Amino acid sequence: MALGAGVARGWAHIGVLRALHRLGIEPDIVTGTSVGALVGGTFLAGRLDALEEWARGLSRRKIVSYLDLRVRNGGLIGGGRLMGEMKKHMGDRRIEDLPIPFAAIATDLVTGHEVWLRTGGLAEALRASFSLPGVFPPMCIDQRWLVDGALVDPVPVSACRALGAEMVIAVNLNADILGKARKPGSNIATAAGFDLLQVLEQTPATPQAPPPSRLDSLTRRIFTRDYEGPSVFGVMVSSLGIITDRIGRARLASDPPDVQISPRLGHVGLLEFDRAADAIEEGVAATERAIPDLADAIRVFSANLRDTAR
Protein backbone atom coordinates (compact mmCIF):
# COMPACT_ATOMS: atom_id res chain seq x y z
CA MET A 1 0.00 0.00 0.00
CA ALA A 2 1.25 3.45 -1.00
CA LEU A 3 -0.80 6.10 0.84
CA GLY A 4 -0.56 9.53 -0.73
CA ALA A 5 -0.43 13.10 0.55
CA GLY A 6 -3.48 15.35 0.57
CA VAL A 7 -3.78 17.19 3.91
CA ALA A 8 -7.41 16.96 5.18
CA ARG A 9 -8.38 14.72 2.28
CA GLY A 10 -6.17 12.11 3.89
CA TRP A 11 -8.98 10.91 6.13
CA ALA A 12 -10.11 9.00 3.02
CA HIS A 13 -7.24 6.58 3.68
CA ILE A 14 -9.18 5.35 6.71
CA GLY A 15 -12.13 4.42 4.50
CA VAL A 16 -9.83 2.72 1.98
CA LEU A 17 -8.17 0.56 4.64
CA ARG A 18 -11.56 -0.36 6.12
CA ALA A 19 -12.95 -1.35 2.72
CA LEU A 20 -9.89 -3.40 1.77
CA HIS A 21 -10.11 -5.25 5.08
CA ARG A 22 -13.72 -6.17 4.35
CA LEU A 23 -12.57 -7.49 0.97
CA GLY A 24 -9.98 -9.67 2.69
CA ILE A 25 -7.03 -7.61 1.41
CA GLU A 26 -4.33 -6.87 3.99
CA PRO A 27 -1.05 -5.10 3.11
CA ASP A 28 2.37 -6.73 3.57
CA ILE A 29 4.18 -3.39 3.17
CA VAL A 30 2.95 0.16 3.81
CA THR A 31 4.53 3.43 2.73
CA GLY A 32 3.03 6.84 3.28
CA THR A 33 3.66 10.48 2.54
CA SER A 34 2.41 13.29 4.77
CA VAL A 35 -1.13 12.46 5.96
CA GLY A 36 -0.70 9.09 4.23
CA ALA A 37 2.18 8.37 6.60
CA LEU A 38 0.05 9.48 9.56
CA VAL A 39 -2.81 7.13 8.69
CA GLY A 40 -0.54 4.27 7.62
CA GLY A 41 1.65 4.43 10.71
CA THR A 42 -1.36 4.69 13.00
CA PHE A 43 -2.95 1.71 11.24
CA LEU A 44 0.15 -0.45 11.75
CA ALA A 45 0.39 0.65 15.38
CA GLY A 46 -3.12 -0.73 15.93
CA ARG A 47 -4.59 2.69 16.65
CA LEU A 48 -6.75 3.25 13.54
CA ASP A 49 -9.97 3.10 15.57
CA ALA A 50 -8.69 5.84 17.88
CA LEU A 51 -7.60 7.99 14.94
CA GLU A 52 -10.98 7.62 13.24
CA GLU A 53 -12.85 8.51 16.43
CA TRP A 54 -10.63 11.56 16.92
CA ALA A 55 -11.00 12.66 13.27
CA ARG A 56 -14.79 12.28 13.27
CA GLY A 57 -14.97 14.36 16.45
CA LEU A 58 -13.07 17.32 15.03
CA SER A 59 -14.89 20.62 14.73
CA ARG A 60 -13.47 23.89 13.50
CA ARG A 61 -13.08 25.11 17.05
CA LYS A 62 -11.29 21.91 18.05
CA ILE A 63 -8.97 22.29 15.07
CA VAL A 64 -8.05 25.80 16.22
CA SER A 65 -7.32 24.49 19.73
CA TYR A 66 -4.55 22.31 18.28
CA LEU A 67 -2.94 25.19 16.40
CA ASP A 68 -0.20 26.69 18.57
CA LEU A 69 0.30 29.71 16.33
CA ARG A 70 3.90 30.83 15.91
CA VAL A 71 5.63 33.02 13.38
CA ARG A 72 9.25 32.90 14.44
CA ASN A 73 10.24 29.23 14.57
CA GLY A 74 10.27 28.04 10.96
CA GLY A 75 6.51 27.61 10.68
CA LEU A 76 3.23 29.36 11.38
CA ILE A 77 2.08 26.50 13.62
CA GLY A 78 4.37 25.05 16.29
CA GLY A 79 3.00 21.52 16.09
CA GLY A 80 3.63 20.76 19.75
CA ARG A 81 -0.01 20.07 20.56
CA LEU A 82 -0.43 17.69 17.64
CA MET A 83 2.79 15.95 18.62
CA GLY A 84 1.48 15.59 22.15
CA GLU A 85 -1.73 14.02 20.85
CA MET A 86 0.24 11.50 18.77
CA LYS A 87 2.54 10.61 21.65
CA LYS A 88 -0.49 10.07 23.87
CA HIS A 89 -1.72 7.32 21.56
CA MET A 90 1.58 5.91 20.30
CA GLY A 91 3.90 6.48 23.22
CA ASP A 92 7.48 5.59 22.34
CA ARG A 93 6.52 3.06 19.64
CA ARG A 94 9.33 2.56 17.13
CA ILE A 95 8.97 1.93 13.42
CA GLU A 96 11.10 -1.21 13.53
CA ASP A 97 8.66 -2.72 16.06
CA LEU A 98 5.68 -2.49 13.67
CA PRO A 99 4.29 -5.81 12.44
CA ILE A 100 5.22 -5.25 8.77
CA PRO A 101 7.70 -2.99 6.91
CA PHE A 102 6.76 0.70 6.94
CA ALA A 103 8.36 3.83 5.53
CA ALA A 104 7.35 7.45 6.10
CA ILE A 105 8.50 9.72 3.27
CA ALA A 106 10.08 13.09 4.09
CA THR A 107 12.22 15.66 2.28
CA ASP A 108 15.70 16.82 3.33
CA LEU A 109 15.35 20.61 3.52
CA VAL A 110 19.05 21.18 2.75
CA THR A 111 19.72 18.73 -0.09
CA GLY A 112 16.19 18.21 -1.42
CA HIS A 113 16.71 14.46 -1.22
CA GLU A 114 13.86 12.02 -0.64
CA VAL A 115 14.22 10.43 2.80
CA TRP A 116 12.62 7.13 3.81
CA LEU A 117 12.16 6.96 7.59
CA ARG A 118 12.22 3.24 8.44
CA THR A 119 13.63 3.25 11.97
CA GLY A 120 13.29 5.38 15.06
CA GLY A 121 10.36 6.92 16.88
CA LEU A 122 7.09 6.49 15.01
CA ALA A 123 5.50 9.75 16.19
CA GLU A 124 8.61 11.73 15.23
CA ALA A 125 8.71 10.18 11.75
CA LEU A 126 5.03 10.93 11.12
CA ARG A 127 5.47 14.50 12.31
CA ALA A 128 8.41 14.97 9.92
CA SER A 129 6.48 13.51 6.99
CA PHE A 130 3.58 15.99 7.33
CA SER A 131 5.66 19.10 8.09
CA LEU A 132 4.22 21.40 5.42
CA PRO A 133 6.91 24.01 4.67
CA GLY A 134 6.05 27.35 6.19
CA VAL A 135 3.10 25.87 8.08
CA PHE A 136 4.92 23.50 10.46
CA PRO A 137 8.58 23.90 11.44
CA PRO A 138 10.93 21.22 10.06
CA MET A 139 11.87 18.23 12.23
CA CYS A 140 15.50 17.42 12.97
CA ILE A 141 16.08 13.65 12.74
CA ASP A 142 19.58 12.14 12.50
CA GLN A 143 21.03 15.62 12.01
CA ARG A 144 18.79 16.28 9.01
CA TRP A 145 16.13 18.97 8.84
CA LEU A 146 13.10 17.27 7.32
CA VAL A 147 9.89 18.66 5.83
CA ASP A 148 6.85 17.22 4.07
CA GLY A 149 7.58 14.29 1.77
CA ALA A 150 4.95 15.53 -0.70
CA LEU A 151 7.60 17.86 -2.13
CA VAL A 152 9.42 14.87 -3.63
CA ASP A 153 7.02 11.89 -3.75
CA PRO A 154 3.33 12.53 -3.03
CA VAL A 155 2.32 8.89 -3.72
CA PRO A 156 5.27 6.66 -2.69
CA VAL A 157 4.96 3.75 -5.11
CA SER A 158 8.73 3.47 -5.65
CA ALA A 159 9.33 3.00 -1.92
CA CYS A 160 6.89 0.08 -1.90
CA ARG A 161 8.70 -1.61 -4.77
CA ALA A 162 12.10 -1.03 -3.18
CA LEU A 163 10.87 -2.72 0.00
CA GLY A 164 9.95 -5.83 -2.00
CA ALA A 165 6.31 -5.37 -3.01
CA GLU A 166 5.15 -7.57 -5.91
CA MET A 167 1.84 -5.73 -6.31
CA VAL A 168 1.30 -2.11 -5.32
CA ILE A 169 -2.06 -0.52 -4.50
CA ALA A 170 -1.74 3.27 -4.42
CA VAL A 171 -4.20 5.81 -3.05
CA ASN A 172 -3.98 9.12 -4.90
CA LEU A 173 -5.88 11.92 -3.14
CA ASN A 174 -5.22 14.55 -5.82
CA ALA A 175 -6.72 12.87 -8.88
CA ASP A 176 -10.12 14.59 -8.77
CA ILE A 177 -9.59 17.33 -11.34
CA LEU A 178 -13.30 17.82 -12.07
CA GLY A 179 -14.10 18.22 -8.39
CA LYS A 180 -11.67 21.13 -8.20
CA ALA A 181 -13.36 22.95 -11.08
CA ARG A 182 -15.43 25.69 -9.50
CA LYS A 183 -16.58 29.03 -10.82
CA PRO A 184 -13.41 31.19 -10.87
CA GLY A 185 -13.04 32.96 -7.56
CA SER A 186 -15.91 31.14 -5.87
CA ASN A 187 -13.66 29.72 -3.18
CA ILE A 188 -10.59 31.89 -3.48
CA ALA A 189 -11.33 33.80 -0.28
CA THR A 190 -10.32 31.00 2.03
CA ALA A 191 -8.55 28.51 -0.27
CA ALA A 192 -7.86 26.29 2.72
CA GLY A 193 -11.53 25.55 3.27
CA PHE A 194 -12.45 28.06 5.95
CA ASP A 195 -11.33 31.41 7.37
CA LEU A 196 -9.04 30.34 10.22
CA LEU A 197 -8.90 33.64 12.04
CA GLN A 198 -12.66 34.13 11.82
CA VAL A 199 -13.14 30.81 13.62
CA LEU A 200 -10.51 31.80 16.16
CA GLU A 201 -12.25 35.10 16.87
CA GLN A 202 -15.51 33.23 17.53
CA THR A 203 -13.84 30.74 19.90
CA PRO A 204 -13.77 31.43 23.67
CA ALA A 205 -10.24 31.98 24.96
CA THR A 206 -8.58 28.95 26.55
CA PRO A 207 -4.99 28.15 27.54
CA GLN A 208 -4.72 26.39 24.17
CA ALA A 209 -6.41 29.07 22.06
CA PRO A 210 -5.44 32.70 22.85
CA PRO A 211 -8.01 35.50 22.52
CA PRO A 212 -7.81 37.58 19.34
CA SER A 213 -6.34 40.52 21.29
CA ARG A 214 -3.19 38.47 22.00
CA LEU A 215 -2.53 37.74 18.36
CA ASP A 216 0.17 40.03 17.03
CA SER A 217 -0.37 42.13 13.94
CA LEU A 218 1.86 39.93 11.78
CA THR A 219 -0.23 36.85 12.60
CA ARG A 220 -3.38 38.74 11.67
CA ARG A 221 -1.89 39.79 8.33
CA ILE A 222 -0.97 36.18 7.58
CA PHE A 223 -4.35 34.65 8.37
CA THR A 224 -6.74 37.42 7.29
CA ARG A 225 -7.37 39.35 4.12
CA ASP A 226 -8.51 42.90 3.40
CA TYR A 227 -9.52 42.31 -0.22
CA GLU A 228 -11.40 39.69 -2.25
CA GLY A 229 -8.36 37.45 -2.77
CA PRO A 230 -6.85 34.80 -0.49
CA SER A 231 -4.82 35.38 2.66
CA VAL A 232 -1.08 34.64 2.84
CA PHE A 233 -1.92 31.37 4.59
CA GLY A 234 -4.45 30.48 1.89
CA VAL A 235 -1.92 31.16 -0.86
CA MET A 236 0.66 28.93 0.84
CA VAL A 237 -1.69 26.00 1.34
CA SER A 238 -3.17 26.16 -2.17
CA SER A 239 0.27 26.49 -3.75
CA LEU A 240 1.50 23.43 -1.89
CA GLY A 241 -1.55 21.57 -3.16
CA ILE A 242 -0.68 22.50 -6.75
CA ILE A 243 2.93 21.39 -6.27
CA THR A 244 1.81 18.07 -4.83
CA ASP A 245 -0.59 17.50 -7.71
CA ARG A 246 1.99 18.21 -10.41
CA ILE A 247 4.83 16.23 -8.84
CA GLY A 248 2.47 13.35 -8.11
CA ARG A 249 1.40 13.11 -11.75
CA ALA A 250 5.01 12.96 -12.90
CA ARG A 251 6.01 10.32 -10.37
CA LEU A 252 2.96 8.14 -11.10
CA ALA A 253 3.60 8.37 -14.84
CA SER A 254 7.17 7.14 -14.42
CA ASP A 255 6.36 4.46 -11.84
CA PRO A 256 2.65 3.61 -11.97
CA PRO A 257 1.05 1.38 -9.34
CA ASP A 258 -0.64 -1.87 -10.26
CA VAL A 259 -3.95 -0.57 -8.91
CA GLN A 260 -4.77 3.06 -8.22
CA ILE A 261 -7.61 4.04 -5.91
CA SER A 262 -8.68 7.64 -6.57
CA PRO A 263 -11.18 9.12 -4.10
CA ARG A 264 -13.23 12.00 -5.53
CA LEU A 265 -12.29 14.68 -3.04
CA GLY A 266 -11.81 17.84 -5.07
CA HIS A 267 -14.75 19.43 -3.23
CA VAL A 268 -13.05 19.01 0.17
CA GLY A 269 -10.83 21.93 1.19
CA LEU A 270 -7.23 21.09 2.04
CA LEU A 271 -7.72 22.19 5.65
CA GLU A 272 -11.29 20.99 6.16
CA PHE A 273 -10.25 18.42 8.73
CA ASP A 274 -13.74 18.61 10.21
CA ARG A 275 -15.12 16.79 7.15
CA ALA A 276 -13.67 13.42 8.12
CA ALA A 277 -16.99 11.63 7.70
CA ASP A 278 -17.29 12.76 4.06
CA ALA A 279 -13.68 11.82 3.27
CA ILE A 280 -13.89 8.40 4.94
CA GLU A 281 -17.12 7.59 3.13
CA GLU A 282 -15.57 8.54 -0.21
CA GLY A 283 -12.53 6.39 0.60
CA VAL A 284 -14.85 3.40 0.96
CA ALA A 285 -16.71 4.30 -2.25
CA ALA A 286 -13.48 4.72 -4.23
CA THR A 287 -12.26 1.31 -3.09
CA GLU A 288 -15.54 -0.30 -4.13
CA ARG A 289 -15.23 1.33 -7.58
CA ALA A 290 -11.75 -0.22 -7.86
CA ILE A 291 -12.91 -3.79 -7.07
CA PRO A 292 -12.72 -4.95 -10.74
CA ASP A 293 -9.14 -3.64 -11.01
CA LEU A 294 -8.21 -5.21 -7.68
CA ALA A 295 -9.67 -8.57 -8.74
CA ASP A 296 -7.82 -8.50 -12.07
CA ALA A 297 -4.50 -7.58 -10.45
CA ILE A 298 -4.81 -10.26 -7.77
CA ARG A 299 -5.64 -12.85 -10.43
CA VAL A 300 -2.61 -11.89 -12.57
CA PHE A 301 -0.15 -11.78 -9.69
CA SER A 302 -1.47 -15.00 -8.19
CA ALA A 303 -0.95 -16.74 -11.54
CA ASN A 304 2.59 -15.39 -11.76
CA LEU A 305 3.36 -16.67 -8.27
CA ARG A 306 2.01 -20.14 -9.17
CA ASP A 307 4.14 -20.20 -12.33
CA THR A 308 7.20 -19.16 -10.35
CA ALA A 309 6.56 -21.87 -7.76
CA ARG A 310 6.51 -24.50 -10.50
C-alpha positions as CSV (number, residue, x, y, z in Angstrom):
1,M,0.0,0.0,0.0
2,A,1.3,3.4,-1.0
3,L,-0.8,6.1,0.8
4,G,-0.6,9.5,-0.7
5,A,-0.4,13.1,0.5
6,G,-3.5,15.4,0.6
7,V,-3.8,17.2,3.9
8,A,-7.4,17.0,5.2
9,R,-8.4,14.7,2.3
10,G,-6.2,12.1,3.9
11,W,-9.0,10.9,6.1
12,A,-10.1,9.0,3.0
13,H,-7.2,6.6,3.7
14,I,-9.2,5.3,6.7
15,G,-12.1,4.4,4.5
16,V,-9.8,2.7,2.0
17,L,-8.2,0.6,4.6
18,R,-11.6,-0.4,6.1
19,A,-12.9,-1.4,2.7
20,L,-9.9,-3.4,1.8
21,H,-10.1,-5.2,5.1
22,R,-13.7,-6.2,4.3
23,L,-12.6,-7.5,1.0
24,G,-10.0,-9.7,2.7
25,I,-7.0,-7.6,1.4
26,E,-4.3,-6.9,4.0
27,P,-1.0,-5.1,3.1
28,D,2.4,-6.7,3.6
29,I,4.2,-3.4,3.2
30,V,2.9,0.2,3.8
31,T,4.5,3.4,2.7
32,G,3.0,6.8,3.3
33,T,3.7,10.5,2.5
34,S,2.4,13.3,4.8
35,V,-1.1,12.5,6.0
36,G,-0.7,9.1,4.2
37,A,2.2,8.4,6.6
38,L,0.1,9.5,9.6
39,V,-2.8,7.1,8.7
40,G,-0.5,4.3,7.6
41,G,1.7,4.4,10.7
42,T,-1.4,4.7,13.0
43,F,-2.9,1.7,11.2
44,L,0.2,-0.5,11.8
45,A,0.4,0.7,15.4
46,G,-3.1,-0.7,15.9
47,R,-4.6,2.7,16.7
48,L,-6.7,3.3,13.5
49,D,-10.0,3.1,15.6
50,A,-8.7,5.8,17.9
51,L,-7.6,8.0,14.9
52,E,-11.0,7.6,13.2
53,E,-12.9,8.5,16.4
54,W,-10.6,11.6,16.9
55,A,-11.0,12.7,13.3
56,R,-14.8,12.3,13.3
57,G,-15.0,14.4,16.4
58,L,-13.1,17.3,15.0
59,S,-14.9,20.6,14.7
60,R,-13.5,23.9,13.5
61,R,-13.1,25.1,17.0
62,K,-11.3,21.9,18.0
63,I,-9.0,22.3,15.1
64,V,-8.0,25.8,16.2
65,S,-7.3,24.5,19.7
66,Y,-4.6,22.3,18.3
67,L,-2.9,25.2,16.4
68,D,-0.2,26.7,18.6
69,L,0.3,29.7,16.3
70,R,3.9,30.8,15.9
71,V,5.6,33.0,13.4
72,R,9.3,32.9,14.4
73,N,10.2,29.2,14.6
74,G,10.3,28.0,11.0
75,G,6.5,27.6,10.7
76,L,3.2,29.4,11.4
77,I,2.1,26.5,13.6
78,G,4.4,25.1,16.3
79,G,3.0,21.5,16.1
80,G,3.6,20.8,19.8
81,R,0.0,20.1,20.6
82,L,-0.4,17.7,17.6
83,M,2.8,15.9,18.6
84,G,1.5,15.6,22.1
85,E,-1.7,14.0,20.8
86,M,0.2,11.5,18.8
87,K,2.5,10.6,21.7
88,K,-0.5,10.1,23.9
89,H,-1.7,7.3,21.6
90,M,1.6,5.9,20.3
91,G,3.9,6.5,23.2
92,D,7.5,5.6,22.3
93,R,6.5,3.1,19.6
94,R,9.3,2.6,17.1
95,I,9.0,1.9,13.4
96,E,11.1,-1.2,13.5
97,D,8.7,-2.7,16.1
98,L,5.7,-2.5,13.7
99,P,4.3,-5.8,12.4
100,I,5.2,-5.3,8.8
101,P,7.7,-3.0,6.9
102,F,6.8,0.7,6.9
103,A,8.4,3.8,5.5
104,A,7.3,7.5,6.1
105,I,8.5,9.7,3.3
106,A,10.1,13.1,4.1
107,T,12.2,15.7,2.3
108,D,15.7,16.8,3.3
109,L,15.4,20.6,3.5
110,V,19.1,21.2,2.8
111,T,19.7,18.7,-0.1
112,G,16.2,18.2,-1.4
113,H,16.7,14.5,-1.2
114,E,13.9,12.0,-0.6
115,V,14.2,10.4,2.8
116,W,12.6,7.1,3.8
117,L,12.2,7.0,7.6
118,R,12.2,3.2,8.4
119,T,13.6,3.3,12.0
120,G,13.3,5.4,15.1
121,G,10.4,6.9,16.9
122,L,7.1,6.5,15.0
123,A,5.5,9.7,16.2
124,E,8.6,11.7,15.2
125,A,8.7,10.2,11.8
126,L,5.0,10.9,11.1
127,R,5.5,14.5,12.3
128,A,8.4,15.0,9.9
129,S,6.5,13.5,7.0
130,F,3.6,16.0,7.3
131,S,5.7,19.1,8.1
132,L,4.2,21.4,5.4
133,P,6.9,24.0,4.7
134,G,6.0,27.3,6.2
135,V,3.1,25.9,8.1
136,F,4.9,23.5,10.5
137,P,8.6,23.9,11.4
138,P,10.9,21.2,10.1
139,M,11.9,18.2,12.2
140,C,15.5,17.4,13.0
141,I,16.1,13.6,12.7
142,D,19.6,12.1,12.5
143,Q,21.0,15.6,12.0
144,R,18.8,16.3,9.0
145,W,16.1,19.0,8.8
146,L,13.1,17.3,7.3
147,V,9.9,18.7,5.8
148,D,6.8,17.2,4.1
149,G,7.6,14.3,1.8
150,A,5.0,15.5,-0.7
151,L,7.6,17.9,-2.1
152,V,9.4,14.9,-3.6
153,D,7.0,11.9,-3.7
154,P,3.3,12.5,-3.0
155,V,2.3,8.9,-3.7
156,P,5.3,6.7,-2.7
157,V,5.0,3.7,-5.1
158,S,8.7,3.5,-5.7
159,A,9.3,3.0,-1.9
160,C,6.9,0.1,-1.9
161,R,8.7,-1.6,-4.8
162,A,12.1,-1.0,-3.2
163,L,10.9,-2.7,0.0
164,G,10.0,-5.8,-2.0
165,A,6.3,-5.4,-3.0
166,E,5.2,-7.6,-5.9
167,M,1.8,-5.7,-6.3
168,V,1.3,-2.1,-5.3
169,I,-2.1,-0.5,-4.5
170,A,-1.7,3.3,-4.4
171,V,-4.2,5.8,-3.0
172,N,-4.0,9.1,-4.9
173,L,-5.9,11.9,-3.1
174,N,-5.2,14.5,-5.8
175,A,-6.7,12.9,-8.9
176,D,-10.1,14.6,-8.8
177,I,-9.6,17.3,-11.3
178,L,-13.3,17.8,-12.1
179,G,-14.1,18.2,-8.4
180,K,-11.7,21.1,-8.2
181,A,-13.4,22.9,-11.1
182,R,-15.4,25.7,-9.5
183,K,-16.6,29.0,-10.8
184,P,-13.4,31.2,-10.9
185,G,-13.0,33.0,-7.6
186,S,-15.9,31.1,-5.9
187,N,-13.7,29.7,-3.2
188,I,-10.6,31.9,-3.5
189,A,-11.3,33.8,-0.3
190,T,-10.3,31.0,2.0
191,A,-8.6,28.5,-0.3
192,A,-7.9,26.3,2.7
193,G,-11.5,25.6,3.3
194,F,-12.5,28.1,6.0
195,D,-11.3,31.4,7.4
196,L,-9.0,30.3,10.2
197,L,-8.9,33.6,12.0
198,Q,-12.7,34.1,11.8
199,V,-13.1,30.8,13.6
200,L,-10.5,31.8,16.2
201,E,-12.3,35.1,16.9
202,Q,-15.5,33.2,17.5
203,T,-13.8,30.7,19.9
204,P,-13.8,31.4,23.7
205,A,-10.2,32.0,25.0
206,T,-8.6,29.0,26.5
207,P,-5.0,28.2,27.5
208,Q,-4.7,26.4,24.2
209,A,-6.4,29.1,22.1
210,P,-5.4,32.7,22.9
211,P,-8.0,35.5,22.5
212,P,-7.8,37.6,19.3
213,S,-6.3,40.5,21.3
214,R,-3.2,38.5,22.0
215,L,-2.5,37.7,18.4
216,D,0.2,40.0,17.0
217,S,-0.4,42.1,13.9
218,L,1.9,39.9,11.8
219,T,-0.2,36.8,12.6
220,R,-3.4,38.7,11.7
221,R,-1.9,39.8,8.3
222,I,-1.0,36.2,7.6
223,F,-4.4,34.7,8.4
224,T,-6.7,37.4,7.3
225,R,-7.4,39.4,4.1
226,D,-8.5,42.9,3.4
227,Y,-9.5,42.3,-0.2
228,E,-11.4,39.7,-2.2
229,G,-8.4,37.4,-2.8
230,P,-6.9,34.8,-0.5
231,S,-4.8,35.4,2.7
232,V,-1.1,34.6,2.8
233,F,-1.9,31.4,4.6
234,G,-4.5,30.5,1.9
235,V,-1.9,31.2,-0.9
236,M,0.7,28.9,0.8
237,V,-1.7,26.0,1.3
238,S,-3.2,26.2,-2.2
239,S,0.3,26.5,-3.7
240,L,1.5,23.4,-1.9
241,G,-1.6,21.6,-3.2
242,I,-0.7,22.5,-6.8
243,I,2.9,21.4,-6.3
244,T,1.8,18.1,-4.8
245,D,-0.6,17.5,-7.7
246,R,2.0,18.2,-10.4
247,I,4.8,16.2,-8.8
248,G,2.5,13.4,-8.1
249,R,1.4,13.1,-11.8
250,A,5.0,13.0,-12.9
251,R,6.0,10.3,-10.4
252,L,3.0,8.1,-11.1
253,A,3.6,8.4,-14.8
254,S,7.2,7.1,-14.4
255,D,6.4,4.5,-11.8
256,P,2.6,3.6,-12.0
257,P,1.0,1.4,-9.3
258,D,-0.6,-1.9,-10.3
259,V,-3.9,-0.6,-8.9
260,Q,-4.8,3.1,-8.2
261,I,-7.6,4.0,-5.9
262,S,-8.7,7.6,-6.6
263,P,-11.2,9.1,-4.1
264,R,-13.2,12.0,-5.5
265,L,-12.3,14.7,-3.0
266,G,-11.8,17.8,-5.1
267,H,-14.8,19.4,-3.2
268,V,-13.0,19.0,0.2
269,G,-10.8,21.9,1.2
270,L,-7.2,21.1,2.0
271,L,-7.7,22.2,5.6
272,E,-11.3,21.0,6.2
273,F,-10.2,18.4,8.7
274,D,-13.7,18.6,10.2
275,R,-15.1,16.8,7.1
276,A,-13.7,13.4,8.1
277,A,-17.0,11.6,7.7
278,D,-17.3,12.8,4.1
279,A,-13.7,11.8,3.3
280,I,-13.9,8.4,4.9
281,E,-17.1,7.6,3.1
282,E,-15.6,8.5,-0.2
283,G,-12.5,6.4,0.6
284,V,-14.9,3.4,1.0
285,A,-16.7,4.3,-2.3
286,A,-13.5,4.7,-4.2
287,T,-12.3,1.3,-3.1
288,E,-15.5,-0.3,-4.1
289,R,-15.2,1.3,-7.6
290,A,-11.8,-0.2,-7.9
291,I,-12.9,-3.8,-7.1
292,P,-12.7,-5.0,-10.7
293,D,-9.1,-3.6,-11.0
294,L,-8.2,-5.2,-7.7
295,A,-9.7,-8.6,-8.7
296,D,-7.8,-8.5,-12.1
297,A,-4.5,-7.6,-10.5
298,I,-4.8,-10.3,-7.8
299,R,-5.6,-12.9,-10.4
300,V,-2.6,-11.9,-12.6
301,F,-0.1,-11.8,-9.7
302,S,-1.5,-15.0,-8.2
303,A,-1.0,-16.7,-11.5
304,N,2.6,-15.4,-11.8
305,L,3.4,-16.7,-8.3
306,R,2.0,-20.1,-9.2
307,D,4.1,-20.2,-12.3
308,T,7.2,-19.2,-10.3
309,A,6.6,-21.9,-7.8
310,R,6.5,-24.5,-10.5
